[in-house]
């Protein structure tokens, strides 16, 4: 009976360890996904450098196809996923009324089941040489 008790405690310990490893792995995947999504949006901004102000979530993001599609991907890839994009025009970063050089701050929030809200933030400068 003592051997059965010790064995049972060992098995319960292994089950608990497996559960905590799965939780840590899931959290790591969500952090990696958030970083990937943010870098992918920055890549899209480099392709579409003329009119960077279209990516600001306080402005025209929902009416700009690439930005609204990216926001939908964030919402579907992360549990409770939401994002904010702030575009700040750099000095001399406007050409004929179009923003071509800006500092971009991307903040992605998500909430894993049973945990608090997590946040990933990155800041990058996107500038056109045209």
C-alpha atoms as a printed R data frame, in Angstrom:
    type eleno elety resid chain resno       x      y       z
1   ATOM     1    CA   UNK     A     1   0.000  0.000   0.000
2   ATOM     2    CA   UNK     A     2   2.858  2.392   0.775
3   ATOM     3    CA   UNK     A     3   4.392  1.674  -2.628
4   ATOM     4    CA   UNK     A     4   1.047  2.384  -4.314
5   ATOM     5    CA   UNK     A     5   0.791  5.697  -2.437
6   ATOM     6    CA   UNK     A     6   4.300  6.763  -3.471
7   ATOM     7    CA   UNK     A     7   3.652  5.708  -7.070
8   ATOM     8    CA   UNK     A     8   0.350  7.640  -7.148
9   ATOM     9    CA   UNK     A     9   2.018 10.799  -5.823
10  ATOM    10    CA   UNK     A    10   4.718 10.451  -8.492
11  ATOM    11    CA   UNK     A    11   2.156 10.062 -11.262
12  ATOM    12    CA   UNK     A    12   0.216 13.105 -10.026
13  ATOM    13    CA   UNK     A    13   3.455 15.087  -9.992
14  ATOM    14    CA   UNK     A    14   4.174 14.098 -13.595
15  ATOM    15    CA   UNK     A    15   0.642 15.064 -14.666
16  ATOM    16    CA   UNK     A    16   1.049 18.466 -12.993
17  ATOM    17    CA   UNK     A    17   4.427 18.966 -14.688
18  ATOM    18    CA   UNK     A    18   2.930 18.072 -18.071
19  ATOM    19    CA   UNK     A    19   0.094 20.569 -17.544
20  ATOM    20    CA   UNK     A    20   2.463 23.406 -16.642
21  ATOM    21    CA   UNK     A    21   4.712 22.598 -19.636
22  ATOM    22    CA   UNK     A    22   1.718 22.688 -21.976
23  ATOM    23    CA   UNK     A    23   0.628 26.045 -20.553
24  ATOM    24    CA   UNK     A    24   4.147 27.478 -20.974
25  ATOM    25    CA   UNK     A    25   4.386 26.150 -24.529
26  ATOM    26    CA   UNK     A    26   1.039 27.696 -25.452
27  ATOM    27    CA   UNK     A    27   2.089 31.057 -24.013
28  ATOM    28    CA   UNK     A    28   5.338 30.891 -25.956
29  ATOM    29    CA   UNK     A    29   3.462 30.177 -29.181
30  ATOM    30    CA   UNK     A    30   1.188 33.183 -28.667
31  ATOM    31    CA   UNK     A    31   4.192 35.463 -28.032
32  ATOM    32    CA   UNK     A    32   5.881 34.183 -31.192
33  ATOM    33    CA   UNK     A    33   2.678 34.656 -33.191
34  ATOM    34    CA   UNK     A    34   2.332 38.243 -31.929
35  ATOM    35    CA   UNK     A    35   5.916 39.042 -32.924
36  ATOM    36    CA   UNK     A    36   5.432 37.465 -36.341
37  ATOM    37    CA   UNK     A    37   2.204 39.369 -36.967
38  ATOM    38    CA   UNK     A    38   3.788 42.691 -35.959
39  ATOM    39    CA   UNK     A    39   6.800 42.155 -38.217
40  ATOM    40    CA   UNK     A    40   4.545 41.134 -41.080
41  ATOM    41    CA   UNK     A    41   2.599 44.384 -40.766
42  ATOM    42    CA   UNK     A    42   5.844 46.370 -40.783
43  ATOM    43    CA   UNK     A    43   6.804 44.502 -43.965
44  ATOM    44    CA   UNK     A    44   3.480 45.491 -45.521
45  ATOM    45    CA   UNK     A    45   4.152 49.104 -44.561
46  ATOM    46    CA   UNK     A    46   7.536 48.998 -46.296
47  ATOM    47    CA   UNK     A    47   5.806 47.782 -49.455
48  ATOM    48    CA   UNK     A    48   3.128 50.485 -49.146
49  ATOM    49    CA   UNK     A    49   5.333 53.401 -47.954
50  ATOM    50    CA   UNK     A    50   3.272 56.108 -49.603
51  ATOM    51    CA   UNK     A    51   0.384 56.811 -47.269
52  ATOM    52    CA   UNK     A    52   1.631 55.310 -44.024
53  ATOM    53    CA   UNK     A    53  -1.071 57.237 -42.190
54  ATOM    54    CA   UNK     A    54  -3.584 54.709 -43.604
55  ATOM    55    CA   UNK     A    55  -2.286 52.213 -41.016
56  ATOM    56    CA   UNK     A    56  -3.108 54.268 -37.911
57  ATOM    57    CA   UNK     A    57  -5.921 52.571 -35.947
58  ATOM    58    CA   UNK     A    58  -7.060 56.000 -34.804
59  ATOM    59    CA   UNK     A    59  -7.571 56.978 -38.435
60  ATOM    60    CA   UNK     A    60  -8.106 55.171 -41.734
61  ATOM    61    CA   UNK     A    61  -7.004 51.648 -40.768
62  ATOM    62    CA   UNK     A    62 -10.454 50.057 -40.968
63  ATOM    63    CA   UNK     A    63 -11.000 51.410 -44.483
64  ATOM    64    CA   UNK     A    64  -7.503 50.406 -45.705
65  ATOM    65    CA   UNK     A    65  -7.610 46.807 -47.002
66  ATOM    66    CA   UNK     A    66  -4.161 45.656 -45.807
67  ATOM    67    CA   UNK     A    67  -4.603 47.121 -42.338
68  ATOM    68    CA   UNK     A    68  -8.149 45.876 -41.747
69  ATOM    69    CA   UNK     A    69  -7.193 42.408 -42.990
70  ATOM    70    CA   UNK     A    70  -4.215 42.374 -40.604
71  ATOM    71    CA   UNK     A    71  -6.433 43.368 -37.674
72  ATOM    72    CA   UNK     A    72  -8.754 40.480 -38.534
73  ATOM    73    CA   UNK     A    73  -5.781 38.088 -38.607
74  ATOM    74    CA   UNK     A    74  -4.684 39.259 -35.152
75  ATOM    75    CA   UNK     A    75  -8.190 38.651 -33.820
76  ATOM    76    CA   UNK     A    76  -8.300 35.139 -35.288
77  ATOM    77    CA   UNK     A    77  -4.715 34.070 -34.447
78  ATOM    78    CA   UNK     A    78  -4.695 35.102 -30.782
79  ATOM    79    CA   UNK     A    79  -7.349 34.474 -28.116
80  ATOM    80    CA   UNK     A    80  -9.056 37.794 -27.472
81  ATOM    81    CA   UNK     A    81  -6.536 39.336 -29.881
82  ATOM    82    CA   UNK     A    82  -6.658 43.063 -30.560
83  ATOM    83    CA   UNK     A    83  -4.113 45.540 -31.860
84  ATOM    84    CA   UNK     A    84  -3.370 49.246 -31.894
85  ATOM    85    CA   UNK     A    85  -1.162 50.958 -34.450
86  ATOM    86    CA   UNK     A    86   0.148 54.474 -33.882
87  ATOM    87    CA   UNK     A    87   1.791 56.235 -36.824
88  ATOM    88    CA   UNK     A    88   3.802 59.364 -35.968
89  ATOM    89    CA   UNK     A    89   5.060 61.341 -38.948
90  ATOM    90    CA   UNK     A    90   8.813 61.973 -38.838
91  ATOM    91    CA   UNK     A    91  10.170 65.502 -39.462
92  ATOM    92    CA   UNK     A    92  10.139 66.054 -43.212
93  ATOM    93    CA   UNK     A    93   8.179 62.837 -43.647
94  ATOM    94    CA   UNK     A    94   5.392 64.309 -45.752
95  ATOM    95    CA   UNK     A    95   5.602 64.590 -49.530
96  ATOM    96    CA   UNK     A    96   2.776 66.426 -51.318
97  ATOM    97    CA   UNK     A    97   0.473 65.806 -48.365
98  ATOM    98    CA   UNK     A    98   1.223 62.064 -48.205
99  ATOM    99    CA   UNK     A    99   3.038 60.565 -45.204
100 ATOM   100    CA   UNK     A   100   6.147 58.779 -46.515
101 ATOM   101    CA   UNK     A   101   8.287 58.602 -43.353
102 ATOM   102    CA   UNK     A   102   6.925 57.699 -39.938
103 ATOM   103    CA   UNK     A   103   7.618 56.018 -36.644
104 ATOM   104    CA   UNK     A   104   5.218 53.121 -36.196
105 ATOM   105    CA   UNK     A   105   4.283 51.669 -32.800
106 ATOM   106    CA   UNK     A   106   2.381 48.381 -32.871
107 ATOM   107    CA   UNK     A   107   0.795 47.001 -29.698
108 ATOM   108    CA   UNK     A   108  -0.861 43.585 -29.736
109 ATOM   109    CA   UNK     A   109  -2.945 42.384 -26.766
110 ATOM   110    CA   UNK     A   110  -4.326 38.914 -26.111
111 ATOM   111    CA   UNK     A   111  -5.749 36.997 -23.171
112 ATOM   112    CA   UNK     A   112  -5.085 33.316 -22.652
113 ATOM   113    CA   UNK     A   113  -7.910 31.433 -20.937
114 ATOM   114    CA   UNK     A   114  -7.566 31.750 -17.177
115 ATOM   115    CA   UNK     A   115  -4.751 34.330 -17.342
116 ATOM   116    CA   UNK     A   116  -4.281 38.075 -17.422
117 ATOM   117    CA   UNK     A   117  -3.911 40.101 -20.609
118 ATOM   118    CA   UNK     A   118  -0.542 39.855 -22.361
119 ATOM   119    CA   UNK     A   119   0.980 42.621 -24.478
120 ATOM   120    CA   UNK     A   120   3.572 42.709 -27.266
121 ATOM   121    CA   UNK     A   121   4.845 46.116 -28.402
122 ATOM   122    CA   UNK     A   122   7.303 46.994 -31.131
123 ATOM   123    CA   UNK     A   123   8.383 50.343 -32.583
124 ATOM   124    CA   UNK     A   124   9.950 50.811 -36.001
125 ATOM   125    CA   UNK     A   125  10.725 53.620 -38.422
126 ATOM   126    CA   UNK     A   126   9.460 53.281 -41.983
127 ATOM   127    CA   UNK     A   127  10.756 55.849 -44.468
128 ATOM   128    CA   UNK     A   128  10.596 56.206 -48.226
129 ATOM   129    CA   UNK     A   129  13.620 57.334 -50.224
130 ATOM   130    CA   UNK     A   130  11.522 58.385 -53.193
